[in-house]
Amino acid sequence: MLSLQEISDRMEIADLIHRYAQIIDSKEFDLLREDVFCEDAFIDYSVFGGSKGNLETTIEFLHRAMKLFPNTQHLNANIQIQLDGDRATGRVMCLNPQEMKLRDQKEHLFFCGFWYVDEYRRTEKGWRIAKRVEEKSFVFNAPDFMSD
């Protein structure tokens, strides 16, 4: 049976996961510093051709890359969390529909399916993501120039 502290920790981490998605979809990337990641976080988006590195590298990448996608949704499900005191690990499923304008100015909608493989740490500000690595599942309806 879970203790009240374990239930609270799981709920706080789930809120953190959803806060991340909200920040990404609203394109308020600078909030990742204060609301989501540890200062020394490692983030790896390279499975889809993105950045791999520290928090500042990630935020710079997001400011550049996400301009291509006026509308996105990061839909999280199957949140699996394993607690270990002030640390935890997690695996989070994400379905990510993204809209972009192609060179002919037509809107194009495609979907990415992946998992976040995470490490979390309890800090003075609450739970934060210490490490996040995307693990690819699929891409559906990608524009021709993005195909494997």
C-alpha positions in Angstrom: 0.0 0.0 0.0 1.3 3.5 -0.8 1.9 6.0 2.0 0.4 9.4 1.9 3.8 10.8 1.0 4.2 8.4 -1.9 0.7 9.4 -3.2 1.6 13.0 -2.9 5.0 12.5 -4.7 3.3 10.7 -7.6 0.7 13.4 -7.9 3.3 16.2 -7.8 5.4 14.4 -10.5 2.3 13.9 -12.7 1.6 17.6 -12.3 5.2 18.3 -13.3 4.8 16.2 -16.5 1.6 18.0 -17.4 3.2 21.4 -16.7 6.0 20.6 -19.1 3.5 19.8 -21.9 1.6 23.1 -21.2 4.8 25.1 -21.4 5.9 23.4 -24.6 2.5 23.8 -26.3 2.2 27.5 -25.2 5.8 28.1 -26.4 6.8 29.7 -23.1 10.1 27.8 -23.1 11.9 30.1 -20.6 9.5 28.8 -17.9 11.2 25.5 -18.1 14.0 27.0 -16.0 11.8 27.8 -13.0 8.9 25.3 -13.2 10.2 22.1 -14.7 13.9 21.2 -14.9 16.8 21.0 -12.5 19.5 23.5 -13.3 21.9 20.7 -14.2 19.3 18.8 -16.2 20.2 16.7 -19.3 17.7 16.7 -22.1 17.9 14.5 -25.2 15.5 15.2 -28.1 17.9 13.7 -30.7 15.7 10.7 -31.7 13.7 13.2 -33.8 16.7 15.3 -34.9 16.5 17.7 -32.0 19.1 18.9 -29.5 20.9 16.9 -26.9 22.5 18.6 -23.9 21.9 20.9 -21.0 18.9 23.1 -20.2 20.2 26.2 -21.9 20.9 24.3 -25.1 17.4 22.8 -25.0 15.7 26.2 -24.5 17.7 27.8 -27.3 16.7 24.8 -29.6 13.0 25.0 -28.7 12.9 28.8 -29.4 14.3 28.1 -32.9 12.7 24.8 -33.8 9.1 25.3 -32.5 8.6 28.3 -34.7 7.9 25.8 -37.5 4.9 24.4 -35.6 2.2 27.0 -34.9 0.0 24.4 -33.2 1.1 21.4 -31.1 -0.3 19.2 -28.4 1.7 16.9 -26.1 -0.9 14.4 -24.8 0.6 12.3 -22.0 -0.6 8.9 -20.8 0.5 5.8 -19.1 2.6 7.7 -16.6 4.7 5.1 -14.8 6.7 6.4 -11.8 9.1 4.5 -9.5 9.9 6.4 -6.3 13.2 6.1 -4.4 13.2 8.7 -1.6 14.1 12.1 -3.1 14.6 10.6 -6.5 12.4 8.9 -9.0 12.3 7.5 -12.5 9.5 7.5 -15.0 8.3 6.5 -18.4 5.6 8.6 -20.0 3.8 7.9 -23.2 3.2 11.0 -25.4 1.1 11.4 -28.6 2.1 14.7 -30.3 0.0 16.0 -33.1 1.8 18.9 -34.8 0.7 21.4 -37.4 3.1 23.1 -39.7 3.0 25.2 -42.9 4.7 23.8 -45.8 6.6 25.8 -48.5 3.3 26.1 -50.5 1.7 27.6 -47.4 -0.6 24.6 -47.0 -1.2 23.5 -43.4 0.1 19.9 -42.7 -0.8 17.8 -39.7 1.3 14.9 -38.6 1.7 12.9 -35.4 4.7 11.7 -33.4 4.4 8.9 -30.8 7.1 8.5 -28.3 8.0 7.9 -24.6 9.8 10.3 -22.2 12.3 8.3 -20.2 12.8 10.5 -17.1 14.7 10.9 -13.9 13.2 13.2 -11.3 14.7 14.9 -8.2 13.0 16.5 -5.2 14.4 20.1 -4.8 13.6 23.0 -2.5 11.1 24.1 -5.2 9.5 20.7 -5.4 10.0 17.8 -7.9 11.9 18.6 -11.0 13.1 16.7 -14.1 16.8 15.9 -13.8 17.0 13.9 -17.1 14.6 13.5 -20.0 15.3 11.3 -23.1 12.8 10.8 -25.9 12.4 7.3 -27.1 10.7 7.1 -30.6 7.7 4.9 -31.3 6.3 6.2 -34.6 5.8 9.2 -36.9 2.6 9.3 -39.0 2.0 11.5 -42.0 5.3 13.3 -41.8 6.1 15.8 -44.5 8.2 14.2 -47.3 11.4 16.1 -46.2 11.1 14.6 -42.7 10.7 11.0 -43.7 13.3 8.5 -42.7 
